[in-house]
Amino acid sequence: MNAKMMQWADVIFVMEQKHKNRLKAQFGHLSTYKDIQVLDIADEYQYMDNELVSIIKQSVGSYLGLTLA
């Protein structure tokens, strides 16, 4: 995440509350009016773990009102 990405985003999804806290600490005023959603997914998976990808798709899909096949 960088300042340009933070400015661009309408909604930001993070896995844990600590990730949201880090974004707020790092980007301060840029994060004030951003919709940062905590998915409550433990950060214990390896990068691109198939199970993690599935969980994220389901969680984000539910938030956005999408039906994923």
Secondary structure, 3 states (H helix, E strand, C coil): CCHHHHHHCCEEEECCHHHHHHHHHHHHHHHCCCEEEECCCCCCCCCCCHHHHHHHHHHHHHHHCCCCC
